[in-house]
Amino acid sequence: MTLNFKQLTFIFVFILGINKCYSQLGFSNEIGVIAGPVAFQSDFGERSDFATNSGNTGIGIGVVHYINFAYRADCNCYSTDTFFNDHFKLRNEISWNKTELNHFGQWADASQTGANAERLRTHSGTAQNFDIGTQIEFFPKSIRSFQAFGYSFAPFVSLGVHLTASNPDVETVYNGSTNIDDSNNFYQPWVNATDPDFNTDSFLFDGNQTAWSVVGSIGTRYKLTVLSDLMIDLRWQYYFNDKVDGLDHNLASNKANDWLVWLNFGYIYYLD
């Protein structure tokens, strides 16, 4: 899918509209920053290989906004005591992550001396993604009690949808060549699995695109002060696209779309 900034703008304006509606109802707001390491799982490397999982890691940062249904900003008081108000928050997010990608595993191991192994070792890429989206967070314990220092930790789980604008980069230095349009520079089983008339677009994607993704996470907050929390959460994000990393080969081993795991550390401040 071609990158469409109108889609991103629409989503952003839609989220702002939701925020305004809830703010008019008196619910309070929170804002924060998040950052942490990202493990990107893609067509680079070998499935279930430790070196792949530990090697293809990057960094992510973001800004988050919460709508707190348990507290009303207009009267500086608690909202109606319902299960939803006391156990759910709406989380809106703008984030960015970047991961340098290389091939690991037995086929690219240094012990392999064939030309295809060298093609894998000299092929690299960069996954770079800009996310806008919303998640609903569920807190098993009372949000009211947590805000009143009834306990120090507030665990949660969340689920949501993000729109991702990705800009992957493809690189090769096989035999000193940096030409990504030359079929000889890439792993030949990928080339043979495509049309006889080679076209890099059949498995390489170097440029802007957009994709939807589903996001789920588990984490906890720690009550730091009356108006601030520390947060840690472990996110799983699955893209409805296999081109986010810039590679989508047609071999039978390609069984899943791109996805990532992101360990977030954050600071949340209560605005109202």
N, C-alpha and C positions, 0 to 999 in steps of 0.2 A: 504494500500500500504506500503510495506517495505521501510524503510529509505534507500535512495540511495545517498550517498555523491557525486557520479559521476554526478547526475542530478544537484545538487547544484553547483558543480564546473563548469559544462557546462554553467549554467545560469550566474554565476559570470563572467566567461571568455567572454561570449557573450556580457554582458553589458559593460565590459571593451573594447571590440572590437568596440562597437557602439560609446563609448566615444572617442576612438582614432580617429575614422573616422571623427567625428564632430570636434574634436580638429584640425585635419589636414585641415579642411575647414576654420579654423580661428575663430570659435565661442568660446566665453569665458566660463569660468567655475566658479561655486560657490560650496562651501562645508559648511556643518553645522552639528549641533547636535540637537536632539530632545528628549524630555522626557515628561512623563505625566501619569495620571491615566487611567486605562483600566477597562471597565465594560464588563465582559465575559458572554455571553448568551449561555447556554448549557442545557444539560439534567439534571443538578443539579438544584434543586429548582422547583418552580412552575411558569408557564408562566404568564407574566403580574403582578407578585407579587412584590410589592415595596421592601420588605425585601430581595428577591432574587436579584433584580437589584442593590440594594445598598450594599448587603453583599458580593456578588461574584465579588469583584473588586481587581485589582492588579496594576502593574506598567509596563511601557514599556519605552525603551530607544533605540536610533538608531543614525546612521550616514547617512546623505543624501548628494547627489551630484546632482547639476543642470547643464544642458547645456543651456546657455543663448544665444538665437539666435539673440537678438537685438544688440549685441555688438561683435566686432571682436577683438580677442586678437593679431592677427598677425600685425595689423596696428594701434592698439589703437584708433579705430574709430567705428562709428555705422555701422551696416550691411545694406544691401539693405532694403529700407523702404517698407516692405510688411506686410499685415495683420498678417500672420503667425508669422513672426519674431518679431513683436511688441506686440503679445498677447499670445504667447505660450512658455512654457519652458518644458524641459524633466527632470523628477526627477527620480533618481536612489537611491535605499535605501537598507541598511542592518540594520535590527532591531531585537530586542528581547523583549518578554513580558512574564510575569509570573503572574498567578492568583491562589490563594488558593480557592478551591471550597467546599461549604457545601450545605446541603439541607435546604431550607426555605419554608415557606408557610403552609397551613392548615394541610397537611398530616404529617409534621414533627414538628408541633407546640408542645410546652411543655404541652398543655392541652390534647394532644393525649397520651393515656397510653398503647396502644397496642404494641405488639412485632414488627410489621412492622414499626410503627412510631419510635421506638427505633433503628431499623435497619437503617432507614434513617438518624437519628441524629448522629449515630456513623460511618456513611460512609462519607468519605471525599476524596478529590483528589487535584491534582495540574495540571494545564494546563501551559505548558512551551513551547514557540514557538520561532523559529529562522526563520526570513523572509529575502528573497532576491527578489527584484522586481523592476519594472519600472512603472511610472505613467506619463501621459501627463497633464500638468497644463494649464488652460486657465485663463488669466487675462483680464476682460472686459475693464479695463483702460489701457492706453498706458504704456508699460514697459519702453520705452525711457523717457517719462515724469516723471515717478516715480524715475528713476535713477538720473534724473536731478533736483530732489526735487520739481517737479511740484505739488505734493501732498504727504501727509505723509503716507497714507494707500493705499495698493494695494490688494483688495480682489481677490480671485481666487476659482476655483473649479477644481477638478482633478478626473481622472479615470485611473485605471491600473490593472495589474495582478501581483500577487506575488506567489512564491513557498515557502511553509512553511514546515519546518522540526520540527515536534512536538515530545515531549517526556513526555506524561502524566504519572502521578503517581496515583495509586489507594490505598486507605487505609481504614481499618475498625478496630474498637475496640469493636465490638458487643460481649457482655458477656465476655469481657476480651480477646477475640480471635483476632489475627491479620492476620489470614489465609484468603487471598482473593480467595483461591480455594475452600473454603467451602461454598456451596450454602445456608446454613442456616444463614450465616452472612449478607445476602443481602435481599433487599425488595422482598418478595415472588412473587408478580405479575410479576416482571421481570423474575424470575426463571421459573414460570409457562408458560410464553409466549415463552419460548425457547424449545429446544428439551428435551424430558424426561430424557435423559442421560445428566446431567448437565455438561456444559463446560463454564468456565468463559469467554472464547473468544466470546461467543455468545452475550454478552452485556458489558463486561469489556475489556478494552484495556490498558495494562500496559507495555509501551515500545515505541520504536522509530517507526516513520512512516512519510510519506510525503503527502502533499495535495496541490492542487492549490487553489487559492482564488482570488476573485475580490475585489478591494479596491476603494472606492470613498471617497472624502473629500471636505470640504468647509472651507475656512479660509481667513486670510488676513496677509499681511506683513506690518510692520511699518518701515519706513526709519530712521535708527539710525544714520549712518554716510555715507559718500560717498561709503565706501567699506563694509558696514555691515547693516543687517536688523534683526529685531526681527520678529518672526512668531508665529501664533497660528492657529491650524486647528483641526477640529473635523472629525475624520475618522470613516467610517463604513467598516468593513471587513467581507465578507461572505466566508466561507470555503466550498469547494465542497466535504465535508467529514463530517460525524457526530461522528467521533471518536477522534477528537482533544482534547476533555476533558477527555478521558479515559472511557466514558460511552455512550452506544448507545442501549438503551432498545427498545423492540419491541412492546410497547403499542401503542394504537391508538392516544394517546396524544402527541406522538413524531412526530411533523409535520414539523420540519425544521432542517437543518444542524446547526452546531455550527457557531456562529458569535460574533463579538465584536464591541464595540464602544471605541475609544481611543481619548482622548483630549490631543493634542500635544502642547507643548511650545518649541520654537526653536530659535537658533541663527544661522544666515547665514552670511558667509564671502565671498566676491568676490575675487577670486584668480587672475583674469586678469583685 
